[in-house]
């Protein structure tokens, strides 16, 4: 009798403990699922918007870097012109000294030396710079960008320069600037054509890394992501220590 009462007591205590524990509740109604989906969508939208802002900032930085490099390039070009003009003046001075020496020698050997010397002196001409028009044409096009900010007017100037001086030492830079101007106008196909000419035709150009990177950006804008990734990786491989390489690396990380 005592054992039976003890068993009944234990059963009552266990039953009370089970009834006291709260049962887990899982709310799977439509309202809860909708809220969760909305939260996820907001997170994805926020991430996409942030990526777009980052890409825009990268584009702005690249444009600023291009303008700074262009300014440096223009200054270097102007310095080269000054040095070239200085060399021309030295040559002219040497020619005049040589002419005076010749006149002096003639005066000591001929009574008509003064007349002959005067005639020779009058025939001395200043040296002619054969590439002056080419240099001026390039300067004019670059100044429309860097000094005057007349970007639309610069496009035909660079096109005319390339057509007139296809073998110029400034040709690769002209292709780059023309591609950059067309890129800014979102004329992707025409911009890519200019960048590709530089990449393929001028392997030693200082602008090649930038042009290769810009080709990748163009392909990215045209939703050719596989090709864009390939071009960015090419920049990293061929120009690992360049500013273009760092920009390409940022693009690749944003694409992941």
CNS distance restraints for C-alpha pairs under 8 A (distance, minus, plus):
assign (resid   1 and name CA) (resid   5 and name CA) 6.43 0.50 0.50
assign (resid   2 and name CA) (resid   6 and name CA) 6.31 0.50 0.50
assign (resid   3 and name CA) (resid   7 and name CA) 6.29 0.50 0.50
assign (resid   4 and name CA) (resid   8 and name CA) 6.33 0.50 0.50
assign (resid   5 and name CA) (resid   9 and name CA) 6.22 0.50 0.50
assign (resid   6 and name CA) (resid  10 and name CA) 6.31 0.50 0.50
assign (resid   7 and name CA) (resid  11 and name CA) 6.26 0.50 0.50
assign (resid   8 and name CA) (resid  12 and name CA) 6.28 0.50 0.50
assign (resid   9 and name CA) (resid  13 and name CA) 6.31 0.50 0.50
assign (resid  10 and name CA) (resid  14 and name CA) 6.19 0.50 0.50
assign (resid  11 and name CA) (resid  15 and name CA) 6.09 0.50 0.50
assign (resid  12 and name CA) (resid  16 and name CA) 6.25 0.50 0.50
assign (resid  13 and name CA) (resid  17 and name CA) 6.35 0.50 0.50
assign (resid  14 and name CA) (resid  18 and name CA) 6.27 0.50 0.50
assign (resid  15 and name CA) (resid  19 and name CA) 6.19 0.50 0.50
assign (resid  16 and name CA) (resid  20 and name CA) 6.13 0.50 0.50
assign (resid  17 and name CA) (resid  21 and name CA) 6.57 0.50 0.50
assign (resid  27 and name CA) (resid  32 and name CA) 7.29 0.50 0.50
assign (resid  28 and name CA) (resid  32 and name CA) 6.58 0.50 0.50
assign (resid  28 and name CA) (resid  33 and name CA) 6.93 0.50 0.50
assign (resid  29 and name CA) (resid  33 and name CA) 6.71 0.50 0.50
assign (resid  30 and name CA) (resid  34 and name CA) 6.08 0.50 0.50
assign (resid  31 and name CA) (resid  35 and name CA) 6.28 0.50 0.50
assign (resid  32 and name CA) (resid  36 and name CA) 6.35 0.50 0.50
assign (resid  33 and name CA) (resid  37 and name CA) 6.22 0.50 0.50
assign (resid  34 and name CA) (resid  38 and name CA) 6.13 0.50 0.50
assign (resid  35 and name CA) (resid  39 and name CA) 6.25 0.50 0.50
assign (resid  36 and name CA) (resid  40 and name CA) 6.35 0.50 0.50
assign (resid  37 and name CA) (resid  41 and name CA) 6.11 0.50 0.50
assign (resid  38 and name CA) (resid  42 and name CA) 6.15 0.50 0.50
assign (resid  39 and name CA) (resid  43 and name CA) 6.31 0.50 0.50
assign (resid  40 and name CA) (resid  44 and name CA) 6.25 0.50 0.50
assign (resid  41 and name CA) (resid  45 and name CA) 6.04 0.50 0.50
assign (resid  42 and name CA) (resid  46 and name CA) 6.04 0.50 0.50
assign (resid  43 and name CA) (resid  47 and name CA) 6.21 0.50 0.50
assign (resid  44 and name CA) (resid  48 and name CA) 6.14 0.50 0.50
assign (resid  45 and name CA) (resid  49 and name CA) 6.09 0.50 0.50
assign (resid  46 and name CA) (resid  50 and name CA) 6.14 0.50 0.50
assign (resid  47 and name CA) (resid  51 and name CA) 6.24 0.50 0.50
assign (resid  48 and name CA) (resid  52 and name CA) 6.29 0.50 0.50
assign (resid  49 and name CA) (resid  53 and name CA) 6.25 0.50 0.50
assign (resid  50 and name CA) (resid  54 and name CA) 6.17 0.50 0.50
assign (resid  51 and name CA) (resid  55 and name CA) 6.16 0.50 0.50
assign (resid  51 and name CA) (resid 254 and name CA) 6.83 0.50 0.50
assign (resid  52 and name CA) (resid  56 and name CA) 6.15 0.50 0.50
assign (resid  53 and name CA) (resid  57 and name CA) 6.16 0.50 0.50
assign (resid  54 and name CA) (resid  58 and name CA) 6.19 0.50 0.50
assign (resid  55 and name CA) (resid  59 and name CA) 6.20 0.50 0.50
assign (resid  55 and name CA) (resid 251 and name CA) 7.64 0.50 0.50
assign (resid  56 and name CA) (resid  60 and name CA) 6.20 0.50 0.50
assign (resid  57 and name CA) (resid  61 and name CA) 6.10 0.50 0.50
assign (resid  58 and name CA) (resid  62 and name CA) 6.09 0.50 0.50
assign (resid  58 and name CA) (resid 247 and name CA) 7.43 0.50 0.50
assign (resid  59 and name CA) (resid  63 and name CA) 6.23 0.50 0.50
assign (resid  60 and name CA) (resid  64 and name CA) 6.25 0.50 0.50
assign (resid  61 and name CA) (resid  65 and name CA) 6.12 0.50 0.50
assign (resid  62 and name CA) (resid  66 and name CA) 6.09 0.50 0.50
assign (resid  63 and name CA) (resid  67 and name CA) 6.23 0.50 0.50
assign (resid  64 and name CA) (resid  68 and name CA) 6.16 0.50 0.50
assign (resid  65 and name CA) (resid  69 and name CA) 6.07 0.50 0.50
assign (resid  66 and name CA) (resid  70 and name CA) 6.00 0.50 0.50
assign (resid  67 and name CA) (resid  71 and name CA) 6.13 0.50 0.50
assign (resid  67 and name CA) (resid 146 and name CA) 6.91 0.50 0.50
assign (resid  68 and name CA) (resid  72 and name CA) 6.28 0.50 0.50
assign (resid  69 and name CA) (resid  73 and name CA) 5.98 0.50 0.50
assign (resid  70 and name CA) (resid  74 and name CA) 6.09 0.50 0.50
assign (resid  70 and name CA) (resid 142 and name CA) 7.96 0.50 0.50
assign (resid  70 and name CA) (resid 146 and name CA) 7.29 0.50 0.50
assign (resid  71 and name CA) (resid  75 and name CA) 6.24 0.50 0.50
assign (resid  71 and name CA) (resid 146 and name CA) 6.63 0.50 0.50
assign (resid  72 and name CA) (resid  76 and name CA) 6.15 0.50 0.50
assign (resid  73 and name CA) (resid  77 and name CA) 6.09 0.50 0.50
assign (resid  74 and name CA) (resid  78 and name CA) 6.12 0.50 0.50
assign (resid  74 and name CA) (resid 139 and name CA) 7.67 0.50 0.50
assign (resid  74 and name CA) (resid 142 and name CA) 7.56 0.50 0.50
assign (resid  75 and name CA) (resid  79 and name CA) 6.11 0.50 0.50
assign (resid  76 and name CA) (resid  80 and name CA) 6.16 0.50 0.50
assign (resid  77 and name CA) (resid  81 and name CA) 6.32 0.50 0.50
assign (resid  78 and name CA) (resid  82 and name CA) 6.28 0.50 0.50
assign (resid  79 and name CA) (resid  83 and name CA) 6.19 0.50 0.50
assign (resid  80 and name CA) (resid  84 and name CA) 6.02 0.50 0.50
assign (resid  81 and name CA) (resid  85 and name CA) 6.05 0.50 0.50
assign (resid  82 and name CA) (resid  86 and name CA) 6.11 0.50 0.50
assign (resid  83 and name CA) (resid  87 and name CA) 6.24 0.50 0.50
assign (resid  84 and name CA) (resid  88 and name CA) 6.27 0.50 0.50
assign (resid  85 and name CA) (resid  89 and name CA) 6.25 0.50 0.50
assign (resid  86 and name CA) (resid  90 and name CA) 6.31 0.50 0.50
assign (resid  87 and name CA) (resid  91 and name CA) 6.26 0.50 0.50
assign (resid  88 and name CA) (resid  92 and name CA) 6.15 0.50 0.50
assign (resid  88 and name CA) (resid 127 and name CA) 7.04 0.50 0.50
assign (resid  89 and name CA) (resid  93 and name CA) 6.10 0.50 0.50
assign (resid  90 and name CA) (resid  94 and name CA) 6.20 0.50 0.50
assign (resid  91 and name CA) (resid  95 and name CA) 6.15 0.50 0.50
assign (resid  92 and name CA) (resid  96 and name CA) 6.18 0.50 0.50
assign (resid  92 and name CA) (resid 126 and name CA) 6.89 0.50 0.50
assign (resid  92 and name CA) (resid 127 and name CA) 7.29 0.50 0.50
assign (resid  93 and name CA) (resid  97 and name CA) 6.10 0.50 0.50
assign (resid  94 and name CA) (resid  98 and name CA) 6.06 0.50 0.50
assign (resid  95 and name CA) (resid  99 and name CA) 6.09 0.50 0.50
assign (resid  96 and name CA) (resid 100 and name CA) 6.12 0.50 0.50
assign (resid  96 and name CA) (resid 124 and name CA) 7.91 0.50 0.50
assign (resid  97 and name CA) (resid 101 and name CA) 6.14 0.50 0.50
assign (resid  98 and name CA) (resid 102 and name CA) 6.14 0.50 0.50
assign (resid  99 and name CA) (resid 103 and name CA) 6.22 0.50 0.50
assign (resid  99 and name CA) (resid 120 and name CA) 7.69 0.50 0.50
assign (resid  99 and name CA) (resid 121 and name CA) 6.85 0.50 0.50
assign (resid 100 and name CA) (resid 104 and name CA) 6.21 0.50 0.50
assign (resid 101 and name CA) (resid 105 and name CA) 6.30 0.50 0.50
assign (resid 102 and name CA) (resid 106 and name CA) 6.26 0.50 0.50
assign (resid 102 and name CA) (resid 117 and name CA) 7.89 0.50 0.50
assign (resid 103 and name CA) (resid 107 and name CA) 6.19 0.50 0.50
assign (resid 103 and name CA) (resid 113 and name CA) 6.91 0.50 0.50
assign (resid 103 and name CA) (resid 114 and name CA) 7.54 0.50 0.50
assign (resid 103 and name CA) (resid 116 and name CA) 7.88 0.50 0.50
assign (resid 103 and name CA) (resid 117 and name CA) 4.95 0.50 0.50
assign (resid 104 and name CA) (resid 108 and name CA) 6.60 0.50 0.50
assign (resid 105 and name CA) (resid 109 and name CA) 6.69 0.50 0.50
assign (resid 106 and name CA) (resid 110 and name CA) 5.79 0.50 0.50
assign (resid 106 and name CA) (resid 113 and name CA) 5.15 0.50 0.50
assign (resid 106 and name CA) (resid 117 and name CA) 7.46 0.50 0.50
assign (resid 107 and name CA) (resid 111 and name CA) 6.67 0.50 0.50
assign (resid 107 and name CA) (resid 112 and name CA) 7.41 0.50 0.50
assign (resid 107 and name CA) (resid 113 and name CA) 4.48 0.50 0.50
assign (resid 107 and name CA) (resid 114 and name CA) 6.43 0.50 0.50
assign (resid 108 and name CA) (resid 113 and name CA) 7.80 0.50 0.50
assign (resid 109 and name CA) (resid 113 and name CA) 7.60 0.50 0.50
assign (resid 112 and name CA) (resid 116 and name CA) 6.35 0.50 0.50
assign (resid 113 and name CA) (resid 117 and name CA) 5.69 0.50 0.50
assign (resid 114 and name CA) (resid 118 and name CA) 6.03 0.50 0.50
assign (resid 115 and name CA) (resid 119 and name CA) 6.25 0.50 0.50
assign (resid 116 and name CA) (resid 120 and name CA) 6.19 0.50 0.50
assign (resid 117 and name CA) (resid 121 and name CA) 6.05 0.50 0.50
assign (resid 118 and name CA) (resid 122 and name CA) 6.18 0.50 0.50
assign (resid 119 and name CA) (resid 123 and name CA) 6.56 0.50 0.50
assign (resid 120 and name CA) (resid 124 and name CA) 6.90 0.50 0.50
assign (resid 131 and name CA) (resid 135 and name CA) 6.17 0.50 0.50
assign (resid 132 and name CA) (resid 136 and name CA) 6.03 0.50 0.50
assign (resid 133 and name CA) (resid 137 and name CA) 6.00 0.50 0.50
assign (resid 134 and name CA) (resid 138 and name CA) 6.35 0.50 0.50
assign (resid 134 and name CA) (resid 161 and name CA) 7.95 0.50 0.50
assign (resid 134 and name CA) (resid 165 and name CA) 7.18 0.50 0.50
assign (resid 134 and name CA) (resid 168 and name CA) 7.90 0.50 0.50
assign (resid 135 and name CA) (resid 139 and name CA) 6.14 0.50 0.50
assign (resid 136 and name CA) (resid 140 and name CA) 6.01 0.50 0.50
assign (resid 137 and name CA) (resid 141 and name CA) 6.40 0.50 0.50
assign (resid 137 and name CA) (resid 157 and name CA) 7.96 0.50 0.50
assign (resid 137 and name CA) (resid 161 and name CA) 6.62 0.50 0.50
assign (resid 138 and name CA) (resid 142 and name CA) 6.23 0.50 0.50
assign (resid 138 and name CA) (resid 158 and name CA) 7.58 0.50 0.50
assign (resid 138 and name CA) (resid 161 and name CA) 6.81 0.50 0.50
assign (resid 138 and name CA) (resid 170 and name CA) 7.36 0.50 0.50
assign (resid 138 and name CA) (resid 174 and name CA) 7.79 0.50 0.50
assign (resid 139 and name CA) (resid 143 and name CA) 5.94 0.50 0.50
assign (resid 140 and name CA) (resid 144 and name CA) 6.41 0.50 0.50
assign (resid 140 and name CA) (resid 157 and name CA) 7.86 0.50 0.50
assign (resid 141 and name CA) (resid 145 and name CA) 7.08 0.50 0.50
assign (resid 141 and name CA) (resid 154 and name CA) 5.48 0.50 0.50
assign (resid 141 and name CA) (resid 157 and name CA) 5.39 0.50 0.50
assign (resid 141 and name CA) (resid 158 and name CA) 5.95 0.50 0.50
assign (resid 142 and name CA) (resid 146 and name CA) 6.27 0.50 0.50
assign (resid 142 and name CA) (resid 147 and name CA) 7.99 0.50 0.50
assign (resid 142 and name CA) (resid 154 and name CA) 7.43 0.50 0.50
assign (resid 143 and name CA) (resid 147 and name CA) 4.93 0.50 0.50
assign (resid 143 and name CA) (resid 148 and name CA) 6.24 0.50 0.50
assign (resid 143 and name CA) (resid 149 and name CA) 7.98 0.50 0.50
assign (resid 144 and name CA) (resid 148 and name CA) 4.83 0.50 0.50
assign (resid 144 and name CA) (resid 149 and name CA) 5.71 0.50 0.50
assign (resid 144 and name CA) (resid 150 and name CA) 5.11 0.50 0.50
assign (resid 144 and name CA) (resid 151 and name CA) 6.58 0.50 0.50
assign (resid 144 and name CA) (resid 153 and name CA) 7.06 0.50 0.50
assign (resid 144 and name CA) (resid 154 and name CA) 5.53 0.50 0.50
assign (resid 145 and name CA) (resid 149 and name CA) 4.67 0.50 0.50
assign (resid 145 and name CA) (resid 150 and name CA) 5.77 0.50 0.50
assign (resid 145 and name CA) (resid 151 and name CA) 5.57 0.50 0.50
assign (resid 145 and name CA) (resid 154 and name CA) 6.46 0.50 0.50
assign (resid 150 and name CA) (resid 154 and name CA) 6.29 0.50 0.50
assign (resid 151 and name CA) (resid 155 and name CA) 6.75 0.50 0.50
assign (resid 151 and name CA) (resid 181 and name CA) 6.78 0.50 0.50
assign (resid 152 and name CA) (resid 156 and name CA) 7.82 0.50 0.50
assign (resid 152 and name CA) (resid 181 and name CA) 7.89 0.50 0.50
assign (resid 153 and name CA) (resid 157 and name CA) 6.75 0.50 0.50
assign (resid 154 and name CA) (resid 158 and name CA) 6.21 0.50 0.50
assign (resid 155 and name CA) (resid 159 and name CA) 6.27 0.50 0.50
assign (resid 155 and name CA) (resid 178 and name CA) 6.09 0.50 0.50
assign (resid 155 and name CA) (resid 181 and name CA) 6.74 0.50 0.50
assign (resid 155 and name CA) (resid 182 and name CA) 7.79 0.50 0.50
assign (resid 156 and name CA) (resid 160 and name CA) 5.96 0.50 0.50
assign (resid 157 and name CA) (resid 161 and name CA) 6.17 0.50 0.50
assign (resid 158 and name CA) (resid 162 and name CA) 6.14 0.50 0.50
assign (resid 158 and name CA) (resid 174 and name CA) 6.01 0.50 0.50
assign (resid 158 and name CA) (resid 175 and name CA) 7.71 0.50 0.50
assign (resid 158 and name CA) (resid 177 and name CA) 7.71 0.50 0.50
assign (resid 158 and name CA) (resid 178 and name CA) 6.16 0.50 0.50
assign (resid 159 and name CA) (resid 163 and name CA) 6.25 0.50 0.50
assign (resid 159 and name CA) (resid 178 and name CA) 7.36 0.50 0.50
assign (resid 160 and name CA) (resid 164 and name CA) 5.99 0.50 0.50
assign (resid 161 and name CA) (resid 165 and name CA) 5.73 0.50 0.50
assign (resid 161 and name CA) (resid 166 and name CA) 7.67 0.50 0.50
assign (resid 161 and name CA) (resid 174 and name CA) 7.64 0.50 0.50
assign (resid 162 and name CA) (resid 166 and name CA) 5.02 0.50 0.50
assign (resid 162 and name CA) (resid 171 and name CA) 6.28 0.50 0.50
assign (resid 162 and name CA) (resid 174 and name CA) 6.85 0.50 0.50
assign (resid 162 and name CA) (resid 175 and name CA) 7.53 0.50 0.50
assign (resid 165 and name CA) (resid 171 and name CA) 7.30 0.50 0.50
assign (resid 166 and name CA) (resid 171 and name CA) 6.24 0.50 0.50
assign (resid 167 and name CA) (resid 171 and name CA) 6.52 0.50 0.50
assign (resid 170 and name CA) (resid 174 and name CA) 6.11 0.50 0.50
assign (resid 171 and name CA) (resid 175 and name CA) 6.21 0.50 0.50
assign (resid 172 and name CA) (resid 176 and name CA) 6.27 0.50 0.50
assign (resid 172 and name CA) (resid 198 and name CA) 5.67 0.50 0.50
assign (resid 172 and name CA) (resid 202 and name CA) 6.56 0.50 0.50
assign (resid 172 and name CA) (resid 205 and name CA) 6.74 0.50 0.50
assign (resid 172 and name CA) (resid 207 and name CA) 7.46 0.50 0.50
assign (resid 173 and name CA) (resid 177 and name CA) 6.15 0.50 0.50
assign (resid 173 and name CA) (resid 207 and name CA) 6.77 0.50 0.50
assign (resid 174 and name CA) (resid 178 and name CA) 6.07 0.50 0.50
assign (resid 175 and name CA) (resid 179 and name CA) 6.04 0.50 0.50
assign (resid 175 and name CA) (resid 194 and name CA) 5.37 0.50 0.50
assign (resid 175 and name CA) (resid 195 and name CA) 6.78 0.50 0.50
assign (resid 175 and name CA) (resid 197 and name CA) 7.33 0.50 0.50
assign (resid 175 and name CA) (resid 198 and name CA) 6.38 0.50 0.50
assign (resid 176 and name CA) (resid 180 and name CA) 6.13 0.50 0.50
assign (resid 176 and name CA) (resid 194 and name CA) 6.60 0.50 0.50
assign (resid 176 and name CA) (resid 195 and name CA) 6.06 0.50 0.50
assign (resid 176 and name CA) (resid 198 and name CA) 6.87 0.50 0.50
assign (resid 176 and name CA) (resid 207 and name CA) 6.94 0.50 0.50
assign (resid 176 and name CA) (resid 211 and name CA) 6.63 0.50 0.50
assign (resid 177 and name CA) (resid 181 and name CA) 6.17 0.50 0.50
assign (resid 178 and name CA) (resid 182 and name CA) 6.24 0.50 0.50
assign (resid 178 and name CA) (resid 191 and name CA) 7.41 0.50 0.50
assign (resid 178 and name CA) (resid 194 and name CA) 6.85 0.50 0.50
assign (resid 179 and name CA) (resid 183 and name CA) 5.94 0.50 0.50
assign (resid 179 and name CA) (resid 190 and name CA) 7.25 0.50 0.50
assign (resid 179 and name CA) (resid 191 and name CA) 4.29 0.50 0.50
assign (resid 179 and name CA) (resid 192 and name CA) 6.85 0.50 0.50
assign (resid 179 and name CA) (resid 193 and name CA) 7.56 0.50 0.50
assign (resid 179 and name CA) (resid 194 and name CA) 4.99 0.50 0.50
assign (resid 179 and name CA) (resid 195 and name CA) 5.79 0.50 0.50
assign (resid 180 and name CA) (resid 184 and name CA) 6.22 0.50 0.50
assign (resid 180 and name CA) (resid 191 and name CA) 6.75 0.50 0.50
assign (resid 181 and name CA) (resid 185 and name CA) 6.57 0.50 0.50
assign (resid 181 and name CA) (resid 191 and name CA) 7.74 0.50 0.50
assign (resid 182 and name CA) (resid 186 and name CA) 6.34 0.50 0.50
assign (resid 182 and name CA) (resid 187 and name CA) 5.33 0.50 0.50
assign (resid 182 and name CA) (resid 188 and name CA) 7.18 0.50 0.50
assign (resid 182 and name CA) (resid 190 and name CA) 6.61 0.50 0.50
assign (resid 182 and name CA) (resid 191 and name CA) 5.03 0.50 0.50
assign (resid 183 and name CA) (resid 187 and name CA) 5.71 0.50 0.50
assign (resid 183 and name CA) (resid 188 and name CA) 5.95 0.50 0.50
assign (resid 183 and name CA) (resid 191 and name CA) 5.22 0.50 0.50
assign (resid 183 and name CA) (resid 218 and name CA) 7.76 0.50 0.50
assign (resid 187 and name CA) (resid 191 and name CA) 6.06 0.50 0.50
assign (resid 188 and name CA) (resid 192 and name CA) 5.98 0.50 0.50
assign (resid 188 and name CA) (resid 218 and name CA) 5.96 0.50 0.50
assign (resid 188 and name CA) (resid 222 and name CA) 7.70 0.50 0.50
assign (resid 189 and name CA) (resid 193 and name CA) 6.28 0.50 0.50
assign (resid 190 and name CA) (resid 194 and name CA) 6.61 0.50 0.50
assign (resid 191 and name CA) (resid 195 and name CA) 6.36 0.50 0.50
assign (resid 191 and name CA) (resid 218 and name CA) 7.95 0.50 0.50
assign (resid 192 and name CA) (resid 196 and name CA) 5.90 0.50 0.50
assign (resid 192 and name CA) (resid 214 and name CA) 7.97 0.50 0.50
assign (resid 192 and name CA) (resid 215 and name CA) 5.83 0.50 0.50
assign (resid 192 and name CA) (resid 218 and name CA) 6.72 0.50 0.50
assign (resid 193 and name CA) (resid 197 and name CA) 6.25 0.50 0.50
assign (resid 194 and name CA) (resid 198 and name CA) 6.51 0.50 0.50
assign (resid 195 and name CA) (resid 199 and name CA) 6.21 0.50 0.50
assign (resid 195 and name CA) (resid 211 and name CA) 5.06 0.50 0.50
assign (resid 195 and name CA) (resid 212 and name CA) 7.01 0.50 0.50
assign (resid 195 and name CA) (resid 214 and name CA) 7.34 0.50 0.50
assign (resid 195 and name CA) (resid 215 and name CA) 6.44 0.50 0.50
assign (resid 196 and name CA) (resid 200 and name CA) 5.92 0.50 0.50
assign (resid 196 and name CA) (resid 211 and name CA) 7.46 0.50 0.50
assign (resid 196 and name CA) (resid 212 and name CA) 7.69 0.50 0.50
assign (resid 196 and name CA) (resid 215 and name CA) 7.35 0.50 0.50
assign (resid 197 and name CA) (resid 201 and name CA) 5.55 0.50 0.50
assign (resid 197 and name CA) (resid 202 and name CA) 7.69 0.50 0.50
assign (resid 198 and name CA) (resid 202 and name CA) 5.29 0.50 0.50
assign (resid 198 and name CA) (resid 203 and name CA) 7.63 0.50 0.50
assign (resid 198 and name CA) (resid 205 and name CA) 7.81 0.50 0.50
assign (resid 198 and name CA) (resid 207 and name CA) 7.89 0.50 0.50
assign (resid 198 and name CA) (resid 208 and name CA) 6.37 0.50 0.50
assign (resid 198 and name CA) (resid 211 and name CA) 6.99 0.50 0.50
assign (resid 199 and name CA) (resid 203 and name CA) 6.20 0.50 0.50
assign (resid 199 and name CA) (resid 208 and name CA) 5.43 0.50 0.50
assign (resid 199 and name CA) (resid 211 and name CA) 6.53 0.50 0.50
assign (resid 199 and name CA) (resid 212 and name CA) 6.40 0.50 0.50
assign (resid 202 and name CA) (resid 208 and name CA) 7.28 0.50 0.50
assign (resid 203 and name CA) (resid 208 and name CA) 6.72 0.50 0.50
assign (resid 204 and name CA) (resid 208 and name CA) 7.38 0.50 0.50
assign (resid 207 and name CA) (resid 211 and name CA) 6.16 0.50 0.50
assign (resid 208 and name CA) (resid 212 and name CA) 6.04 0.50 0.50
assign (resid 209 and name CA) (resid 213 and name CA) 6.24 0.50 0.50
assign (resid 209 and name CA) (resid 235 and name CA) 6.47 0.50 0.50
assign (resid 209 and name CA) (resid 239 and name CA) 6.68 0.50 0.50
assign (resid 209 and name CA) (resid 242 and name CA) 7.79 0.50 0.50
assign (resid 209 and name CA) (resid 244 and name CA) 6.18 0.50 0.50
assign (resid 209 and name CA) (resid 245 and name CA) 7.93 0.50 0.50
assign (resid 210 and name CA) (resid 214 and name CA) 6.11 0.50 0.50
assign (resid 210 and name CA) (resid 244 and name CA) 5.73 0.50 0.50
assign (resid 211 and name CA) (resid 215 and name CA) 6.15 0.50 0.50
assign (resid 212 and name CA) (resid 216 and name CA) 6.58 0.50 0.50
assign (resid 212 and name CA) (resid 231 and name CA) 6.71 0.50 0.50
assign (resid 212 and name CA) (resid 232 and name CA) 7.78 0.50 0.50
assign (resid 212 and name CA) (resid 235 and name CA) 6.57 0.50 0.50
assign (resid 213 and name CA) (resid 217 and name CA) 6.48 0.50 0.50
assign (resid 213 and name CA) (resid 231 and name CA) 6.83 0.50 0.50
assign (resid 213 and name CA) (resid 232 and name CA) 6.14 0.50 0.50
assign (resid 213 and name CA) (resid 235 and name CA) 6.41 0.50 0.50
assign (resid 213 and name CA) (resid 244 and name CA) 6.28 0.50 0.50
assign (resid 213 and name CA) (resid 245 and name CA) 7.87 0.50 0.50
assign (resid 213 and name CA) (resid 247 and name CA) 7.95 0.50 0.50
assign (resid 213 and name CA) (resid 248 and name CA) 6.45 0.50 0.50
assign (resid 214 and name CA) (resid 218 and name CA) 6.13 0.50 0.50
assign (resid 215 and name CA) (resid 219 and name CA) 6.29 0.50 0.50
assign (resid 215 and name CA) (resid 228 and name CA) 7.55 0.50 0.50
assign (resid 215 and name CA) (resid 231 and name CA) 7.12 0.50 0.50
assign (resid 216 and name CA) (resid 220 and name CA) 6.15 0.50 0.50
assign (resid 216 and name CA) (resid 227 and name CA) 7.22 0.50 0.50
assign (resid 216 and name CA) (resid 228 and name CA) 4.31 0.50 0.50
assign (resid 216 and name CA) (resid 229 and name CA) 7.03 0.50 0.50
assign (resid 216 and name CA) (resid 230 and name CA) 7.80 0.50 0.50
assign (resid 216 and name CA) (resid 231 and name CA) 5.12 0.50 0.50
assign (resid 216 and name CA) (resid 232 and name CA) 5.87 0.50 0.50
assign (resid 217 and name CA) (resid 221 and name CA) 6.18 0.50 0.50
assign (resid 217 and name CA) (resid 228 and name CA) 6.59 0.50 0.50
assign (resid 218 and name CA) (resid 222 and name CA) 6.28 0.50 0.50
assign (resid 218 and name CA) (resid 228 and name CA) 7.73 0.50 0.50
assign (resid 219 and name CA) (resid 223 and name CA) 6.24 0.50 0.50
assign (resid 219 and name CA) (resid 224 and name CA) 5.04 0.50 0.50
assign (resid 219 and name CA) (resid 225 and name CA) 6.64 0.50 0.50
assign (resid 219 and name CA) (resid 227 and name CA) 6.49 0.50 0.50
assign (resid 219 and name CA) (resid 228 and name CA) 5.10 0.50 0.50
assign (resid 220 and name CA) (resid 224 and name CA) 5.54 0.50 0.50
assign (resid 220 and name CA) (resid 225 and name CA) 5.31 0.50 0.50
assign (resid 220 and name CA) (resid 227 and name CA) 7.90 0.50 0.50
assign (resid 220 and name CA) (resid 228 and name CA) 5.31 0.50 0.50
assign (resid 224 and name CA) (resid 228 and name CA) 6.16 0.50 0.50
assign (resid 225 and name CA) (resid 229 and name CA) 6.02 0.50 0.50
assign (resid 226 and name CA) (resid 230 and name CA) 6.30 0.50 0.50
assign (resid 227 and name CA) (resid 231 and name CA) 6.30 0.50 0.50
assign (resid 228 and name CA) (resid 232 and name CA) 6.22 0.50 0.50
assign (resid 229 and name CA) (resid 233 and name CA) 6.13 0.50 0.50
assign (resid 229 and name CA) (resid 252 and name CA) 6.61 0.50 0.50
assign (resid 230 and name CA) (resid 234 and name CA) 6.19 0.50 0.50
assign (resid 231 and name CA) (resid 235 and name CA) 6.36 0.50 0.50
assign (resid 232 and name CA) (resid 236 and name CA) 6.46 0.50 0.50
assign (resid 232 and name CA) (resid 245 and name CA) 7.76 0.50 0.50
assign (resid 232 and name CA) (resid 248 and name CA) 5.02 0.50 0.50
assign (resid 232 and name CA) (resid 249 and name CA) 7.15 0.50 0.50
assign (resid 232 and name CA) (resid 251 and name CA) 7.64 0.50 0.50
assign (resid 232 and name CA) (resid 252 and name CA) 6.99 0.50 0.50
assign (resid 233 and name CA) (resid 237 and name CA) 6.14 0.50 0.50
assign (resid 233 and name CA) (resid 248 and name CA) 7.39 0.50 0.50
assign (resid 233 and name CA) (resid 249 and name CA) 7.91 0.50 0.50
assign (resid 234 and name CA) (resid 238 and name CA) 5.99 0.50 0.50
assign (resid 235 and name CA) (resid 239 and name CA) 5.46 0.50 0.50
assign (resid 235 and name CA) (resid 240 and name CA) 7.07 0.50 0.50
assign (resid 235 and name CA) (resid 244 and name CA) 7.09 0.50 0.50
assign (resid 235 and name CA) (resid 245 and name CA) 5.59 0.50 0.50
assign (resid 235 and name CA) (resid 248 and name CA) 6.81 0.50 0.50
assign (resid 236 and name CA) (resid 240 and name CA) 4.78 0.50 0.50
assign (resid 236 and name CA) (resid 245 and name CA) 5.01 0.50 0.50
assign (resid 236 and name CA) (resid 246 and name CA) 7.90 0.50 0.50
assign (resid 236 and name CA) (resid 248 and name CA) 6.98 0.50 0.50
assign (resid 236 and name CA) (resid 249 and name CA) 7.17 0.50 0.50
assign (resid 239 and name CA) (resid 244 and name CA) 7.64 0.50 0.50
assign (resid 239 and name CA) (resid 245 and name CA) 6.10 0.50 0.50
assign (resid 240 and name CA) (resid 245 and name CA) 5.62 0.50 0.50
assign (resid 241 and name CA) (resid 245 and name CA) 6.56 0.50 0.50
assign (resid 241 and name CA) (resid 246 and name CA) 7.88 0.50 0.50
assign (resid 242 and name CA) (resid 246 and name CA) 6.79 0.50 0.50
assign (resid 243 and name CA) (resid 247 and name CA) 6.45 0.50 0.50
assign (resid 244 and name CA) (resid 248 and name CA) 6.07 0.50 0.50
assign (resid 245 and name CA) (resid 249 and name CA) 6.10 0.50 0.50
assign (resid 246 and name CA) (resid 250 and name CA) 6.34 0.50 0.50
assign (resid 247 and name CA) (resid 251 and name CA) 6.34 0.50 0.50
assign (resid 248 and name CA) (resid 252 and name CA) 6.24 0.50 0.50
assign (resid 249 and name CA) (resid 253 and name CA) 6.27 0.50 0.50
assign (resid 250 and name CA) (resid 254 and name CA) 6.23 0.50 0.50
assign (resid 251 and name CA) (resid 255 and name CA) 6.25 0.50 0.50
assign (resid 252 and name CA) (resid 256 and name CA) 6.56 0.50 0.50
